[in-house]
Amino acid sequence: MPYVNIKITEEGATSEQKARLIEGVTNLLKEVLGKNPATTVVVIDEVPMENWGIAGEQVSLRRKRGL
Protein backbone atom coordinates (compact mmCIF):
# COMPACT_ATOMS: atom_id res chain seq x y z
CA MET A 1 0.00 0.00 0.00
CA PRO A 2 1.82 3.15 -1.17
CA TYR A 3 1.60 6.22 1.02
CA VAL A 4 2.60 9.55 -0.53
CA ASN A 5 2.83 12.75 1.51
CA ILE A 6 2.93 15.98 -0.51
CA LYS A 7 3.91 19.10 1.39
CA ILE A 8 3.20 22.49 -0.15
CA THR A 9 3.30 26.01 1.19
CA GLU A 10 -0.07 27.35 2.26
CA GLU A 11 -0.80 29.69 -0.64
CA GLY A 12 -4.35 28.92 -1.60
CA ALA A 13 -4.14 25.76 -3.70
CA THR A 14 -7.69 25.09 -4.81
CA SER A 15 -9.64 21.93 -4.13
CA GLU A 16 -9.49 21.18 -7.86
CA GLN A 17 -5.70 21.52 -7.90
CA LYS A 18 -5.38 19.19 -4.94
CA ALA A 19 -7.69 16.68 -6.59
CA ARG A 20 -5.48 16.76 -9.71
CA LEU A 21 -2.37 16.16 -7.59
CA ILE A 22 -3.99 13.19 -5.85
CA GLU A 23 -5.19 11.71 -9.14
CA GLY A 24 -1.89 12.36 -10.91
CA VAL A 25 0.27 10.80 -8.20
CA THR A 26 -2.04 7.80 -7.96
CA ASN A 27 -1.90 7.29 -11.73
CA LEU A 28 1.89 7.71 -11.78
CA LEU A 29 2.35 4.99 -9.16
CA LYS A 30 0.07 2.71 -11.16
CA GLU A 31 1.90 3.36 -14.45
CA VAL A 32 5.48 3.27 -13.17
CA LEU A 33 5.34 0.73 -10.35
CA GLY A 34 2.13 -1.17 -11.08
CA LYS A 35 0.58 -0.14 -7.77
CA ASN A 36 -3.12 -0.63 -7.16
CA PRO A 37 -4.96 2.73 -7.06
CA ALA A 38 -7.47 1.26 -4.61
CA THR A 39 -4.75 0.91 -1.98
CA THR A 40 -2.77 4.07 -2.76
CA VAL A 41 -2.96 6.81 -0.14
CA VAL A 42 -2.06 10.43 -0.97
CA VAL A 43 -1.99 13.13 1.72
CA ILE A 44 -1.45 16.84 1.05
CA ASP A 45 -0.14 18.95 3.92
CA GLU A 46 -0.26 22.72 3.58
CA VAL A 47 2.48 24.35 5.60
CA PRO A 48 2.39 28.05 6.55
CA MET A 49 5.23 29.91 4.82
CA GLU A 50 6.55 30.95 8.23
CA ASN A 51 7.10 27.25 9.00
CA TRP A 52 8.96 26.53 5.74
CA GLY A 53 12.59 27.49 5.36
CA ILE A 54 15.04 27.61 2.47
CA ALA A 55 18.70 28.54 2.76
CA GLY A 56 18.33 29.37 6.43
CA GLU A 57 15.35 31.69 6.29
CA GLN A 58 11.58 31.60 6.22
CA VAL A 59 9.91 31.41 2.82
CA SER A 60 7.65 34.32 3.81
CA LEU A 61 10.71 36.59 4.14
CA ARG A 62 12.21 35.35 0.87
CA ARG A 63 8.93 36.02 -0.94
CA LYS A 64 8.83 39.58 0.36
CA ARG A 65 12.26 40.11 -1.21
CA GLY A 66 11.09 38.58 -4.49
CA LEU A 67 13.06 35.35 -4.23
C-alpha positions as CSV (number, residue, x, y, z in Angstrom):
1,M,0.0,0.0,0.0
2,P,1.8,3.1,-1.2
3,Y,1.6,6.2,1.0
4,V,2.6,9.5,-0.5
5,N,2.8,12.8,1.5
6,I,2.9,16.0,-0.5
7,K,3.9,19.1,1.4
8,I,3.2,22.5,-0.2
9,T,3.3,26.0,1.2
10,E,-0.1,27.4,2.3
11,E,-0.8,29.7,-0.6
12,G,-4.3,28.9,-1.6
13,A,-4.1,25.8,-3.7
14,T,-7.7,25.1,-4.8
15,S,-9.6,21.9,-4.1
16,E,-9.5,21.2,-7.9
17,Q,-5.7,21.5,-7.9
18,K,-5.4,19.2,-4.9
19,A,-7.7,16.7,-6.6
20,R,-5.5,16.8,-9.7
21,L,-2.4,16.2,-7.6
22,I,-4.0,13.2,-5.9
23,E,-5.2,11.7,-9.1
24,G,-1.9,12.4,-10.9
25,V,0.3,10.8,-8.2
26,T,-2.0,7.8,-8.0
27,N,-1.9,7.3,-11.7
28,L,1.9,7.7,-11.8
29,L,2.3,5.0,-9.2
30,K,0.1,2.7,-11.2
31,E,1.9,3.4,-14.4
32,V,5.5,3.3,-13.2
33,L,5.3,0.7,-10.3
34,G,2.1,-1.2,-11.1
35,K,0.6,-0.1,-7.8
36,N,-3.1,-0.6,-7.2
37,P,-5.0,2.7,-7.1
38,A,-7.5,1.3,-4.6
39,T,-4.8,0.9,-2.0
40,T,-2.8,4.1,-2.8
41,V,-3.0,6.8,-0.1
42,V,-2.1,10.4,-1.0
43,V,-2.0,13.1,1.7
44,I,-1.4,16.8,1.1
45,D,-0.1,18.9,3.9
46,E,-0.3,22.7,3.6
47,V,2.5,24.4,5.6
48,P,2.4,28.0,6.6
49,M,5.2,29.9,4.8
50,E,6.6,30.9,8.2
51,N,7.1,27.3,9.0
52,W,9.0,26.5,5.7
53,G,12.6,27.5,5.4
54,I,15.0,27.6,2.5
55,A,18.7,28.5,2.8
56,G,18.3,29.4,6.4
57,E,15.4,31.7,6.3
58,Q,11.6,31.6,6.2
59,V,9.9,31.4,2.8
60,S,7.7,34.3,3.8
61,L,10.7,36.6,4.1
62,R,12.2,35.3,0.9
63,R,8.9,36.0,-0.9
64,K,8.8,39.6,0.4
65,R,12.3,40.1,-1.2
66,G,11.1,38.6,-4.5
67,L,13.1,35.3,-4.2
